[in-house]
Amino acid sequence: MALTKAALGKLGLWTFQLDVQPMREAQKFAAQIEELGFPTVWVPEAVGREPFASTALLLSATEELILATGIASLHARSPMTMQAGWKTITEAFPDRFLLGIGVSHQPAVEGFHGGNYDKPYSTMVKYLDAMDRGLYFAAQPSAPPARALAALGPKMLKLAAERTMGAHPYFVPVEHTPIARAAMGPDALLAPEQAVVFSRDASEARAIARGFMKTYLGLPNYTNNLKRLGWTDEDIAGPTDALVDAIVAWGSLDDIQARIKAHLDGGADHVCVQVLSPDPTKVTMDEFRQLASLIPSL
């Protein structure tokens, strides 16, 4: 067998909330998320847990839940180490692990890892080539390991379709989704992240959204992508209410469902929802439960 788009489901979660819990608690929450009916959870890599260790521990506490990395940085490990971790987890948990790989961002690459952020597309091509020829003499996975790329622009999107299962765009408005689908063709996985706030109060929701967006609007990868989509320097500098509302869906469950559906109608196969709240240390199980109620209707 092989991990399929259908197995990921149309709705998943993207969350840093498990990283800030002690691992034993995170494992319990992962089991609860699985019980709610979510097929897939995406976990990040940046300033939290090491994602191979984290996903293996979360997988061990669940029965069928798929874990995906959103995104494991290629600057954090060599290609041979990346493919060894990828195959190790896939062998232990067949069809339950999706390795998302990305080139990250210049401040993280040069500030955290002491690397050189130069020619990200060429770097990714060379990295995938090196992964594919890396030595691995341990027990082989019984199922083909699955990987995807963090991709925003047309070249990386096309590469994701050609060399991996597909793409995981992050911090994108809905209008990016049909563009990404056109760039990749009909068959590749398209799994955008969508941030949401469960609040009908515009001031409260936008304040939470702006706090979330502040870091990302300082990263050229994201701002350049927004400019390709027609957003202006003035929109980004604010950010304006229009841009806030385009990046972060807020309101009632129906409002949030409409945004998820817009991505799916635009060509997404899977939407991973990131719930934002005033307390980033809290696991928002009530909101996860509300989102889970949407799964049968998508």
C-alpha positions, 0 to 999 in steps of 0.5 A, a space after each residue: 500500500 501507499 499513503 493516499 490523498 484520500 487517507 489524509 481526508 479533506 480536513 485536518 489540523 495544523 497545530 503547535 499546541 501539542 509542542 507546548 505540552 509535556 509529551 505525555 499530555 501531548 500524546 493524550 491530546 493526540 489520542 483525543 484528536 483521533 477519537 474526534 475523527 480527524 485523520 491527519 495532524 500537521 506539526 511544525 519545525 522551527 523553535 519547538 520539538 524535533 519533528 521526527 522524534 515528536 511525530 514518532 511519539 505521537 504516532 505511538 500513542 494513536 492507532 490510525 492517525 496520520 502525522 505530517 511535518 509542516 515543515 521539516 527544514 532541509 537546513 536542519 539535517 543532511 539529505 541522508 539524515 532526512 531520508 533515514 528519519 523518513 524511512 525509519 518512521 514509515 517502517 514503524 508506522 506504514 501509511 501514517 507519516 507524511 514528510 513535509 520538507 521546506 527550504 525555510 526562511 533566511 532568518 531561521 536558516 542563517 540565524 538558527 542553523 548557521 546555514 546559507 539561504 541562497 537559491 532555494 529552488 536549486 537547493 531543494 532540487 539538489 537536496 531531493 537528489 541527494 535524499 534519493 541516492 542516500 544510503 540506508 541499510 536498516 530495515 526497509 519500509 513495507 510501504 513507500 515513504 511519502 513526502 511533500 514540499 512547502 511551496 508557494 511560487 510556481 517553480 516550487 509548486 511544479 517541483 512538488 508535483 514532479 518529485 513528491 506527493 504534492 504541496 503544503 502551502 502555508 499562510 495563503 489566502 484562498 485565491 492562491 489555491 486555484 493558482 497552485 492547482 493550475 501550476 501542479 496539475 490535477 493529480 498532485 496533493 494540494 494541502 493548504 494551511 488555514 488559520 482560524 479564530 473562533 470569535 464573532 467579535 471583529 476586534 477580538 478576532 482581528 487582534 488575535 489574527 494580527 498577533 499571529 501574522 506579525 512574524 510571517 509578514 516579516 518574512 519575504 517568502 510570504 510577503 512576495 507571495 502576497 504581492 504576486 497575488 496583488 496585495 500591496 505594501 500598504 496592505 502588508 504594512 498594516 496589515 489591513 483588515 482585508 488582508 487579515 480577513 483573507 489570511 485568517 478566517 474568523 466568526 462562527 463555525 459556518 463562517 469557518 466552514 465556508 473558508 474551508 469549502 472555498 479552498 476545496 472548491 478552488 482545488 485543494 484536496 486537504 485543508 489543515 486548519 490552525 486554530 488561533 486563540 488568546 492563550 497559545 499554551 492551551 490545547 483548544 479541544 472545544 474548537 477541535 470538537 466543533 471542527 470535527 463536526 464538519 468532517 462528514 459534510 465535506 
